[in-house]
Amino acid sequence: MTTSESRRDHRGDLGAFIRAQRRLAELSQRELAKIADVSDAYVSQLERGMHEPTVKVLRSIAAALDIRANTMLHYAGWLEEVASDEADGYSEAGVETAIRSDRRLTEQQKQAMLSVYRGFIEASDEP
């Protein structure tokens, strides 16, 4: 695979990820653009894999979607692996990312799984 093909693949992966996260957050492209301080046309182009955004834009979109910037950088192809905060190799962000990106689940199923997962995490964090 050539470098340009690899970039195109990452742009497509990133675009699909942004679209899925935006839909899970129940935001329109216009709403996400406003929160992230980018144009709605640019959000549309990113979701279609037409542009490779800067780190600043990825961080802004990640903040707007309430996800880690490293996750966005991973989907953009700039990080080989999303670093884990847990000794056992699992991270909260990794689990949520896996749920959000599973194409076999409906949006409602993803929301339900995320709610249950977060509830378990909150309960385990209590003394």
Backbone as CSV, one residue per row, in Angstrom:
resi,resn,N_x,N_y,N_z,CA_x,CA_y,CA_z,C_x,C_y,C_z
1,MET,0.851,-1.176,0.000,0.000,0.000,0.000,0.895,1.238,0.000
2,THR,0.592,2.185,-0.858,1.375,3.409,-0.931,1.012,4.343,0.208
3,THR,1.874,5.330,0.427,1.629,6.302,1.490,0.328,7.047,1.255
4,SER,0.046,7.432,0.009,-1.195,8.167,-0.262,-2.422,7.290,-0.036
5,GLU,-2.325,5.983,-0.358,-3.444,5.078,-0.088,-3.651,4.915,1.412
6,SER,-2.561,4.828,2.162,-2.646,4.703,3.615,-3.305,5.939,4.220
7,ARG,-2.917,7.116,3.763,-3.527,8.356,4.258,-5.014,8.389,3.952
8,ARG,-5.371,7.968,2.737,-6.775,7.950,2.338,-7.565,7.005,3.238
9,ASP,-6.982,5.828,3.547,-7.648,4.870,4.442,-7.859,5.481,5.817
10,HIS,-6.829,6.142,6.340,-6.953,6.761,7.662,-7.978,7.885,7.651
11,ARG,-8.018,8.650,6.580,-9.018,9.726,6.505,-10.415,9.139,6.506
12,GLY,-10.605,8.038,5.792,-11.907,7.377,5.775,-12.286,6.816,7.133
13,ASP,-11.310,6.178,7.805,-11.549,5.644,9.154,-11.882,6.764,10.117
14,LEU,-11.115,7.841,10.041,-11.347,8.980,10.923,-12.724,9.585,10.660
15,GLY,-13.066,9.747,9.406,-14.361,10.321,9.054,-15.516,9.484,9.572
16,ALA,-15.406,8.170,9.413,-16.458,7.270,9.909,-16.541,7.336,11.428
17,PHE,-15.387,7.429,12.080,-15.361,7.521,13.535,-16.009,8.815,14.014
18,ILE,-15.661,9.935,13.380,-16.247,11.225,13.762,-17.760,11.191,13.562
19,ARG,-18.207,10.664,12.440,-19.641,10.583,12.163,-20.351,9.739,13.228
20,ALA,-19.769,8.590,13.560,-20.386,7.713,14.562,-20.455,8.398,15.927
21,GLN,-19.369,9.061,16.297,-19.344,9.754,17.596,-20.337,10.914,17.625
22,ARG,-20.428,11.620,16.515,-21.369,12.758,16.431,-22.801,12.253,16.576
23,ARG,-23.100,11.162,15.906,-24.456,10.609,15.987,-24.761,10.078,17.386
24,LEU,-23.754,9.452,18.016,-23.954,8.983,19.388,-24.212,10.147,20.327
25,ALA,-23.561,11.271,20.050,-23.763,12.469,20.873,-25.047,13.195,20.493
26,GLU,-25.722,12.680,19.473,-26.969,13.266,18.980,-26.783,14.726,18.569
27,LEU,-25.712,14.958,17.805,-25.416,16.292,17.290,-25.521,16.293,15.773
28,SER,-25.984,17.399,15.231,-25.930,17.572,13.783,-24.514,18.007,13.420
29,GLN,-24.186,17.971,12.148,-22.881,18.465,11.716,-22.726,19.935,12.083
30,ARG,-23.774,20.673,11.926,-23.743,22.106,12.250,-23.482,22.332,13.739
31,GLU,-24.142,21.534,14.589,-23.946,21.680,16.036,-22.517,21.318,16.440
32,LEU,-22.001,20.213,15.885,-20.621,19.827,16.182,-19.655,20.906,15.725
33,ALA,-19.884,21.435,14.535,-19.003,22.473,14.000,-18.978,23.693,14.916
34,LYS,-20.129,24.073,15.398,-20.209,25.246,16.271,-19.449,25.010,17.572
35,ILE,-19.648,23.846,18.174,-18.979,23.530,19.431,-17.462,23.439,19.227
36,ALA,-17.044,22.848,18.111,-15.621,22.651,17.834,-14.965,23.874,17.199
37,ASP,-15.761,24.870,16.871,-15.267,26.102,16.266,-14.609,25.867,14.904
38,VAL,-15.304,25.065,14.083,-14.917,24.855,12.684,-16.177,25.022,11.841
39,SER,-16.023,25.085,10.544,-17.209,25.257,9.699,-17.949,23.931,9.542
40,ASP,-19.265,24.013,9.342,-20.034,22.783,9.150,-19.653,22.099,7.848
41,ALA,-19.241,22.869,6.843,-18.780,22.270,5.581,-17.511,21.444,5.828
42,TYR,-16.649,21.938,6.707,-15.416,21.227,7.021,-15.719,19.921,7.753
43,VAL,-16.661,19.947,8.690,-17.060,18.724,9.385,-17.581,17.711,8.366
44,SER,-18.385,18.161,7.431,-18.906,17.282,6.385,-17.764,16.666,5.573
45,GLN,-16.788,17.478,5.209,-15.652,16.982,4.427,-14.812,15.997,5.240
46,LEU,-14.642,16.260,6.522,-13.899,15.329,7.379,-14.617,13.984,7.459
47,GLU,-15.936,14.030,7.653,-16.704,12.796,7.766,-16.671,11.985,6.476
48,ARG,-16.498,12.644,5.361,-16.416,11.937,4.079,-14.981,11.562,3.713
49,GLY,-14.029,11.841,4.609,-12.642,11.463,4.377,-11.925,12.303,3.353
50,MET,-12.375,13.530,3.155,-11.803,14.377,2.111,-10.621,15.222,2.579
51,HIS,-10.441,15.354,3.900,-9.356,16.184,4.423,-8.639,15.475,5.557
52,GLU,-7.386,15.827,5.723,-6.609,15.371,6.865,-6.465,16.572,7.794
53,PRO,-7.184,16.572,8.906,-7.197,17.738,9.785,-5.896,17.891,10.564
54,THR,-5.711,19.068,11.101,-4.566,19.327,11.963,-4.832,18.754,13.349
55,VAL,-3.788,18.673,14.142,-3.928,18.204,15.518,-4.856,19.141,16.284
56,LYS,-4.739,20.437,16.029,-5.590,21.411,16.713,-7.073,21.134,16.431
57,VAL,-7.405,20.864,15.183,-8.797,20.571,14.821,-9.245,19.263,15.462
58,LEU,-8.382,18.240,15.429,-8.741,16.957,16.043,-8.995,17.118,17.542
59,ARG,-8.167,17.899,18.197,-8.365,18.129,19.639,-9.674,18.858,19.890
60,SER,-9.974,19.813,19.055,-11.207,20.583,19.211,-12.435,19.691,19.012
61,ILE,-12.393,18.850,18.006,-13.513,17.940,17.741,-13.611,16.904,18.862
62,ALA,-12.473,16.391,19.314,-12.477,15.415,20.413,-13.112,16.024,21.656
63,ALA,-12.752,17.262,21.976,-13.332,17.933,23.146,-14.837,18.117,22.961
64,ALA,-15.243,18.477,21.762,-16.666,18.683,21.489,-17.451,17.380,21.625
65,LEU,-16.819,16.263,21.304,-17.480,14.960,21.375,-17.234,14.244,22.699
66,ASP,-16.460,14.887,23.577,-16.139,14.331,24.886,-15.421,12.992,24.779
67,ILE,-14.415,12.948,23.899,-13.558,11.775,23.783,-12.105,12.235,23.876
68,ARG,-11.213,11.317,24.107,-9.797,11.653,24.240,-9.188,12.021,22.896
69,ALA,-8.316,13.015,22.916,-7.637,13.440,21.695,-6.791,12.304,21.129
70,ASN,-6.185,11.489,21.995,-5.372,10.367,21.520,-6.188,9.385,20.675
71,THR,-7.444,9.236,21.021,-8.310,8.351,20.239,-8.472,8.907,18.832
72,MET,-8.671,10.210,18.734,-8.791,10.848,17.413,-7.481,10.714,16.638
73,LEU,-6.364,10.913,17.315,-5.058,10.801,16.662,-4.824,9.379,16.166
74,HIS,-5.295,8.414,16.919,-5.183,7.015,16.503,-5.967,6.777,15.206
75,TYR,-7.204,7.229,15.162,-8.020,7.037,13.964,-7.467,7.810,12.774
76,ALA,-6.767,8.911,13.043,-6.153,9.690,11.971,-4.883,9.025,11.466
77,GLY,-4.417,7.976,12.180,-3.223,7.263,11.755,-1.939,7.862,12.289
78,TRP,-2.058,8.737,13.264,-0.870,9.405,13.802,-0.323,8.720,15.036
79,LEU,-1.066,7.802,15.611,-0.606,6.999,16.751,-0.832,5.539,16.397
80,GLU,0.169,4.727,16.624,0.042,3.304,16.329,-0.937,2.638,17.286
81,GLU,-0.832,2.991,18.549,-1.724,2.429,19.554,-2.166,3.535,20.477
82,VAL,-3.377,3.420,20.958,-3.838,4.343,21.981,-3.294,3.810,23.295
83,ALA,-2.498,4.622,23.975,-1.862,4.182,25.217,-2.912,3.860,26.264
84,SER,-2.660,2.822,27.014,-3.584,2.410,28.067,-3.171,3.000,29.395
85,ASP,-4.158,3.414,30.173,-3.898,3.931,31.508,-3.924,2.822,32.549
86,GLU,-4.378,1.658,32.158,-4.542,0.563,33.109,-3.422,-0.453,32.955
87,ALA,-3.004,-1.043,34.059,-1.915,-2.018,34.047,-2.273,-3.270,33.247
88,ASP,-3.539,-3.614,33.195,-3.948,-4.833,32.502,-4.133,-4.641,31.000
89,GLY,-3.851,-3.448,30.486,-3.929,-3.224,29.056,-5.256,-2.687,28.572
90,TYR,-6.211,-2.483,29.451,-7.501,-1.939,29.055,-7.641,-0.514,29.579
91,SER,-8.266,0.304,28.810,-8.529,1.663,29.267,-9.998,1.964,29.054
92,GLU,-10.492,2.865,29.847,-11.895,3.270,29.731,-12.175,3.783,28.320
93,ALA,-11.262,4.610,27.796,-11.451,5.163,26.453,-11.450,4.065,25.401
94,GLY,-10.601,3.050,25.586,-10.535,1.956,24.623,-11.817,1.148,24.572
95,VAL,-12.390,0.893,25.726,-13.644,0.137,25.788,-14.762,0.943,25.141
96,GLU,-14.844,2.227,25.485,-15.899,3.067,24.906,-15.713,3.208,23.399
97,THR,-14.486,3.323,22.957,-14.217,3.423,21.522,-14.654,2.151,20.808
98,ALA,-14.365,0.999,21.418,-14.767,-0.276,20.811,-16.282,-0.369,20.687
99,ILE,-16.982,0.043,21.716,-18.448,0.008,21.668,-18.959,0.951,20.588
100,ARG,-18.436,2.170,20.571,-18.913,3.170,19.611,-18.632,2.795,18.163
101,SER,-17.544,2.079,17.930,-17.163,1.797,16.552,-17.662,0.450,16.032
102,ASP,-18.348,-0.322,16.871,-18.854,-1.625,16.443,-20.056,-1.433,15.515
103,ARG,-19.874,-1.750,14.274,-20.910,-1.530,13.257,-22.075,-2.507,13.367
104,ARG,-21.892,-3.556,14.161,-22.964,-4.540,14.316,-24.048,-4.060,15.266
105,LEU,-23.747,-3.031,16.055,-24.704,-2.531,17.045,-25.460,-1.328,16.505
106,THR,-26.712,-1.217,16.893,-27.486,-0.027,16.536,-27.054,1.111,17.453
107,GLU,-27.421,2.318,17.119,-27.087,3.469,17.954,-27.709,3.327,19.342
108,GLN,-28.925,2.814,19.415,-29.584,2.608,20.707,-28.844,1.570,21.538
109,GLN,-28.399,0.495,20.914,-27.650,-0.531,21.629,-26.325,0.025,22.149
110,LYS,-25.670,0.840,21.328,-24.413,1.451,21.760,-24.632,2.343,22.971
111,GLN,-25.680,3.163,22.932,-25.978,4.044,24.059,-26.260,3.229,25.320
112,ALA,-27.018,2.163,25.168,-27.343,1.320,26.318,-26.075,0.685,26.898
113,MET,-25.216,0.160,26.038,-23.982,-0.461,26.511,-23.073,0.559,27.191
114,LEU,-22.974,1.744,26.619,-22.149,2.786,27.232,-22.687,3.182,28.599
115,SER,-23.996,3.282,28.715,-24.605,3.629,30.001,-24.324,2.566,31.054
116,VAL,-24.480,1.307,30.676,-24.220,0.213,31.608,-22.741,0.195,31.991
117,TYR,-21.867,0.315,31.013,-20.426,0.299,31.276,-20.034,1.438,32.215
118,ARG,-20.501,2.636,31.931,-20.169,3.782,32.779,-20.715,3.605,34.195
119,GLY,-21.892,3.006,34.305,-22.460,2.731,35.623,-21.589,1.779,36.428
120,PHE,-21.080,0.737,35.776,-20.183,-0.201,36.451,-18.896,0.492,36.872
121,ILE,-18.345,1.331,36.003,-17.094,2.042,36.312,-17.308,2.971,37.504
122,GLU,-18.404,3.734,37.486,-18.694,4.653,38.592,-18.869,3.883,39.895
123,ALA,-19.540,2.755,39.845,-19.760,1.962,41.054,-18.441,1.401,41.577
124,SER,-17.541,1.028,40.694,-16.259,0.469,41.146,-15.329,1.539,41.677
125,ASP,-15.549,2.801,41.288,-14.720,3.904,41.763,-15.138,4.396,43.143
126,GLU,-16.334,4.016,43.577,-16.822,4.452,44.893,-16.113,3.668,45.993
127,PRO,-15.813,4.332,47.128,-15.127,3.631,48.235,-15.989,2.601,48.897
